[in-house]
C-alpha cells in the first residue's frame, strides 16, 4: 500500500441552482446523548473465516486486488494495469482540502491516470474545524474485468472511522463474493452490505453505536452496457445526459428518508418512531428516548439504531442499460455535501460545461462541482459551515 497526499500519484512498488428538497438539509445526527497493511502479492484464500472477527483479520491480510477470483487463480497475482485507489482519514487537513488517498497495484495513479480513464474524483473536507473529513471513496479497476466505484458519507462522532472501515472492507467482500463471479450481482451486493454490518457490530476497532455511514456503489463489467448500483442512505447516484445541447440528470437512487411510508412502517414495527425536528428533517428515535436521532432510515453502523429503532443496512438495487437513443454523458456518485444545494439537473449542467474539443474532462468537472457545492454552503450559512463534499464522475465511452 502507498499513502499519498491527495491524488498526486505514486506506486505501490515502493512499499493515492434548482430547488432541492428541504428534507436533505443540515445535520445527519442530532447531538443528543486503520489503514490495513497488506502486501500487493498477498494471496486470498478461497474460503473466508466464518467468525466476523476472523473475517476482519482475513481481509486485512489480503489486498483488494488479490480478493478477485481471477487473482486467486494466479496465486494472488493480477493483470498488469489493475489498481485500487481509496481515501484515508487524516486529522490534519484544511477546509476544502482533498482527502489523502491510498493506492494498490503496480501502476502510478494520479489525476492524469484517472482523467485518461474518464474518471474524476474529488473528496473535500468541509468547513468544520473540529472534525475530520468523514466522507470516503474507493475506485477499483480490474484490467479486462470490471470497475467498482464507491462513495461513503460518515455521520456521528466516529463517522469517519465507520466510513473508512466500509471503504476498506466492503469492496473486498463484493469482489470475492461467488455470486458476483456467477453473474448474480444483486445478491452479491445485498450479501456484502449485510456482511459489512455484521463486521461493524463484531469489531472493537471502531465505535459505531451512534455513528455510521451511507454507502453507494456502482459496478460495471468491462464491455457490458449494464451499470449496477446499490445504496443505503442518501449519497445519490445519477446518470447525466445531454440531448440537443440540453444537459439533464436522472437519479438512479432514492434517498432513504424516515418519513417515506414503507420506511416509517418498518421503523415503527421495530420499536422506533419518526419525529419532525422542527427545522428540516424527520428523524428516527427509539420510542420514548432521545436517540439515535438519525435523519435517514438506512445506514451502515449505527448499531443502537439497528438494534432498537429499525435502522437497516439493506440496499436498494438497480441495474441500468447504458444503450439506446439517449445521449449518455457520464454517471456520478456524490455525497450529500453536493446534493444539499445542487439537484441532478444542475449537476449535469455543471459537468457538461467542461468539454475540450467535444470531450468531457472529468477531473475538471469534479473539481468544479465540488467548488460550486462549497460556494452554496458558504453563501447559505454565512461562511459558518460546509459539509464534506465527495464527487466521483465516470465519462461514458465515446463522450
C-alpha positions in Angstrom: 0.0 0.0 0.0 1.1 3.6 -0.7 -0.4 6.5 1.2 -0.5 9.7 -0.9 -1.2 13.3 -0.1 -4.3 13.9 -2.2 -4.4 12.3 -5.7 -0.9 13.1 -6.7 0.4 9.7 -7.9 2.7 7.1 -6.6 3.5 3.4 -7.0 2.8 0.7 -4.6 6.0 -0.9 -5.6 7.7 1.5 -3.2 6.2 0.0 0.0 -3.3 7.8 -3.5 -29.4 26.1 -8.7 -32.5 24.4 -8.7 -35.0 23.6 -6.0 -33.6 21.0 -3.6 -35.7 19.1 -1.1 -35.6 20.6 2.3 -35.5 17.1 3.8 -31.9 16.8 2.8 -30.8 19.8 4.9 -28.2 20.0 7.6 -27.1 17.7 10.4 -27.5 14.0 9.8 -27.5 13.0 13.5 -28.8 15.1 16.4 -26.5 16.0 19.2 -28.4 14.0 21.8 -27.0 11.9 24.3 -6.8 1.8 10.4 -5.5 1.7 7.5 -4.9 -2.0 6.6 -1.3 -3.1 5.9 -1.3 -5.7 3.2 1.1 -7.0 0.6 0.2 -6.4 -3.0 1.2 -10.0 -3.6 -0.9 -11.4 -0.8 -2.9 -14.4 -1.8 -6.5 -14.5 -0.8 -7.8 -17.9 0.4 -10.8 -19.2 -1.4 -12.6 -19.9 1.9 -13.2 -17.0 4.3 -13.4 -17.4 8.1 -16.9 -17.9 9.5 -16.5 -15.6 12.5 -16.8 -11.9 12.0 -13.6 -11.0 13.8 -11.7 -13.7 11.9 -13.1 -12.3 8.7 -11.8 -8.8 9.5 -8.3 -10.1 10.1 -8.5 -12.2 7.0 -9.5 -9.2 4.8 -6.8 -7.0 6.4 -4.2 -9.5 5.4 -5.3 -9.5 1.8 -5.2 -6.7 -0.7 -8.2 -5.6 -2.6 -6.9 -6.8 -5.9 -6.0 -10.2 -4.6 -9.6 -10.8 -3.5 -10.7 -11.2 -7.1 -11.2 -14.9 -8.1 -9.0 -14.2 -11.2 -6.2 -13.2 -8.8 -6.7 -16.2 -6.6 -6.3 -18.5 -9.6 -3.0 -16.8 -10.3 -1.7 -17.3 -6.8 -2.6 -13.8 -5.7 -1.4 -12.0 -8.8 -3.4 -9.7 -11.0 -3.4 -8.4 -14.5 -1.0 -5.5 -15.2 -2.9 -2.3 -15.3 -5.2 -3.2 -12.4 -5.2 -0.9 -9.4 -7.3 0.3 -6.4 -7.4 3.8 -5.1 -9.3 5.0 -2.0 -9.4 7.7 0.6 -7.6 7.5 4.0 -8.6 9.6 7.0 -6.4 12.3 8.5 -7.0 14.6 11.4 -4.8 17.4 10.0 -6.4 18.8 6.9 -7.6 22.2 5.9 -11.1 23.1 4.8 -11.8 22.2 1.1 -8.5 20.2 1.0 -8.6 16.9 -0.8 -8.5 13.8 1.4 -5.4 11.7 1.3 -5.5 8.6 -0.7 -4.0 5.1 -0.6 -3.3 3.0 -3.7 -2.7 -0.6 -4.5 -1.2 -2.1 -7.7 1.8 -1.6 -9.8 0.5 1.4 -11.7 1.1 5.1 -10.9 -2.3 6.6 -10.1 -2.6 10.3 -10.3 -5.0 12.9 -11.8 -3.8 12.2 -15.3 -4.1 8.4 -14.9 -7.8 8.8 -13.9 -8.5 11.5 -16.5 -7.4 9.3 -19.3 -9.8 6.6 -18.0 -12.6 9.1 -18.0 -12.7 9.3 -14.2 -12.8 12.4 -12.0 -12.6 12.2 -8.2 -12.7 14.9 -5.5 -13.1 14.4 -1.8 -13.1 17.7 0.0 -13.0 18.4 3.8 -15.9 20.6 4.8 -15.7 23.8 6.9 -15.9 22.2 10.3 -12.6 22.6 12.1 -13.5 20.3 15.0 -14.0 17.2 12.8 -12.0 15.3 10.1 -13.4 14.7 6.7 -16.0 11.9 7.3 -16.5 11.2 3.6 -14.6 8.3 2.0 -14.4 6.9 -1.6 -13.0 4.0 -3.5 -12.3 3.1 -7.1 -11.1 -0.4 -8.2 -10.1 -1.0 -11.8 -9.5 -4.7 -12.6 -8.0 -4.6 -16.1 -10.1 -6.6 -18.6 -12.7 -7.4 -15.9 -14.6 -4.7 -14.2 -14.7 -1.3 -12.4 -16.2 -0.7 -9.0 -16.9 2.8 -7.6 -17.9 3.7 -4.0 -18.9 6.8 -2.0 -19.4 6.6 1.8 -20.6 9.6 3.9 -19.9 9.1 7.7 -22.0 10.7 10.4 -21.8 10.9 14.2 -18.7 11.4 16.3 -16.9 8.5 14.8 -18.5 8.6 11.4 -15.1 8.9 9.7 -14.0 5.6 11.3 -17.1 3.8 10.1 -16.9 5.2 6.5 -13.2 4.3 6.3 -14.0 0.8 7.6 -16.6 0.3 5.0 -14.4 1.8 2.3 -11.7 -0.7 3.1 -13.7 -3.9 3.5 -16.9 -3.7 1.5 -15.1 -3.8 -1.9 -13.2 -6.9 -0.8 -16.4 -8.6 0.3 -18.1 -7.8 -3.0 -15.2 -8.7 -5.3 -14.7 -12.0 -3.6 -18.4 -13.0 -3.5 -19.1 -16.1 -5.6 -22.4 -14.6 -6.7 -20.6 -11.7 -8.4 -18.4 -14.1 -10.3 -21.5 -16.1 -11.3 -23.4 -13.1 -12.6 -25.9 -12.7 -9.7 -24.8 -9.1 -9.0 -27.8 -8.2 -6.9 -27.3 -11.0 -4.4 -23.6 -10.2 -4.2 -24.4 -6.6 -3.3 -27.0 -7.5 -0.8 -24.8 -10.1 0.9 -21.8 -7.7 1.0 -23.9 -5.0 2.7 -25.2 -7.5 5.3 -21.7 -8.9 6.0 -20.1 -5.4 6.5 -22.8 -4.6 9.0 -22.1 -7.8 10.9 -18.4 -7.0 10.8 -19.0 -3.5 12.2 -21.1 -5.0 15.1 -18.3 -7.5 15.8 -15.3 -5.3 15.7 -13.7 -3.4 18.6 -11.7 -1.2 16.2 -14.4 1.4 15.9 -17.3 2.8 18.0 -20.4 2.6 15.8 -23.0 2.8 18.5 -24.3 6.2 17.3 -22.0 6.7 14.3 -22.4 5.3 10.8 -22.1 5.9 7.1 -24.0 5.9 3.9 -22.9 3.5 1.1 -23.4 3.9 -2.6 -21.6 1.6 -5.0 -21.6 1.3 -8.8 -20.3 -1.8 -10.7 -19.7 -2.3 -14.4 -18.2 -5.3 -16.2 -15.9 -4.2 -19.0 -17.6 -4.5 -22.3 -21.1 -4.6 -20.8 -23.7 -1.9 -21.2 -25.1 -2.6 -17.7 -24.4 -0.4 -14.7 -25.3 -2.0 -11.3 -26.0 0.4 -8.4 -26.7 -0.4 -4.8 -27.1 2.1 -1.9 -28.3 2.7 1.6 -28.6 6.3 2.9 -28.6 9.5 0.9 -25.4 9.5 -1.2 -27.0 9.8 -4.6 -26.1 8.3 -7.9 -27.2 9.9 -11.2 -26.9 9.4 -14.9 -26.0 12.6 -16.8 -27.3 13.3 -20.3 -27.1 16.0 -22.9 -29.7 16.0 -25.7 -29.8 18.7 -28.3 -27.4 20.7 -26.2 -29.5 20.5 -23.1 -27.9 18.7 -20.1 -30.1 17.0 -17.5 -29.8 14.3 -14.8 -31.8 11.2 -13.9 -31.5 9.8 -10.4 -30.5 6.2 -10.0 -31.1 6.2 -6.2 -33.8 7.4 -3.9 -32.7 8.8 -0.6 -33.7 6.6 2.4 -35.7 9.1 4.5 -37.6 8.1 7.6 -40.9 9.8 6.6 -41.3 7.6 3.5 -44.3 5.4 4.2 -42.6 2.0 3.8 -39.6 3.2 5.8 -41.7 4.6 8.6 -43.7 1.4 8.8 -40.6 -0.7 9.3 -39.1 1.6 11.9 -42.3 1.7 13.9 -42.7 -2.1 13.8 -39.1 -2.4 15.2 -39.8 -0.1 18.2 -38.8 3.2 16.7 -40.6 6.3 15.8 -40.3 9.1 13.3 -40.4 12.7 14.5 -40.0 16.0 12.6 -37.2 18.0 14.3 -38.9 21.4 13.7 -36.2 22.5 11.2 -35.5 20.4 8.1 -35.6 16.7 8.9 -37.7 13.8 10.1 -35.5 11.7 12.5 -35.5 8.2 13.8 -35.7 7.6 17.6 -36.2 4.7 19.8 -39.7 5.2 21.1 -39.6 7.1 24.4 -35.9 8.1 24.1 -33.8 10.9 22.5 -31.6 8.6 20.4 -30.4 7.9 17.8 -31.9 11.0 16.1 -30.8 9.9 12.6 -32.3 11.7 9.6 -32.0 8.6 7.3 -33.7 5.3 7.6 -30.9 3.1 6.3 -27.2 3.2 7.1 -24.2 1.1 8.0 -23.0 1.3 11.5 -25.4 3.0 14.0 -25.6 -0.3 15.9 -28.0 1.1 18.6 -30.4 2.3 15.9 -30.2 -1.1 14.2 -31.0 -3.0 17.3 -33.6 -0.7 18.8 -35.1 1.6 16.2 -35.5 -0.2 12.9 -32.4 1.2 11.0 -31.2 -1.3 8.4 -28.3 -1.6 6.0 -30.3 -3.4 3.3 -29.6 -1.7 0.0 -31.9 -0.8 -2.8 -30.5 -2.2 -6.1 -30.9 -1.1 -9.7 -29.4 -2.1 -13.0 -29.4 0.4 -15.9 -28.7 -0.5 -19.5 -26.5 2.2 -21.0 -27.7 1.9 -24.6 -30.4 3.1 -26.8 -31.3 6.6 -28.2 -30.2 8.5 -25.1 -27.1 10.6 -25.3 -25.3 9.4 -22.2 -22.6 11.7 -21.0 -21.5 10.3 -17.6 -22.6 8.9 -14.3 -21.8 10.5 -11.0 -21.8 9.3 -7.3 -21.8 12.1 -4.8 -22.2 12.6 -1.0 -25.0 14.9 0.2 -22.4 17.7 0.5 -23.2 18.1 -3.2 -27.0 17.4 -3.1 -27.7 19.8 -0.3 -28.0 22.7 -2.7 -27.5 21.2 -6.2 -30.1 19.0 -7.9 -29.4 16.4 -10.6 -30.2 18.7 -13.5 -27.8 21.4 -12.3 -25.2 18.7 -11.6 -25.5 17.8 -15.3 -25.1 21.4 -16.4 -22.0 21.9 -14.3 -20.4 18.7 -15.5 -21.2 19.3 -19.2 -19.6 22.7 -19.4 -16.2 21.0 -19.0 -15.7 19.9 -22.6 -12.5 20.3 -24.5 -12.8 19.7 -28.3 -16.1 18.0 -27.5 -14.6 15.7 -24.9 -15.5 15.9 -21.3 -12.7 16.5 -18.7 -13.9 14.5 -15.7 -11.3 15.8 -13.3 -12.1 19.5 -14.1 -15.8 18.7 -13.8 -15.4 17.0 -10.4 -13.4 20.0 -9.1 -16.0 22.5 -10.4 -18.9 20.5 -8.9 -17.2 20.3 -5.6 -16.4 24.1 -5.7 -19.9 25.1 -6.6 -21.2 22.9 -3.8 -18.8 24.6 -1.4 -19.8 28.1 -2.5 -23.5 27.3 -2.0 -22.8 26.1 1.6 -20.8 29.3 2.3 -23.5 31.5 0.9 -26.3 29.8 2.7 -24.6 29.6 6.1 -22.8 33.0 6.0 -19.5 31.2 5.9 -20.1 29.3 9.1 -20.3 25.6 7.9 -20.0 23.3 5.0 -20.5 19.5 4.9 -17.8 17.3 3.5 -18.0 17.0 -0.3 -17.3 13.9 -2.4 -17.6 13.7 -6.2 -16.9 10.6 -8.4 -17.6 11.0 -12.1 -17.2 8.5 -14.9 -17.4 9.6 -18.5 -19.3 7.2 -20.8 -17.3 5.8 -23.6 -17.2 7.9 -26.7 -18.2 11.1 -24.9 
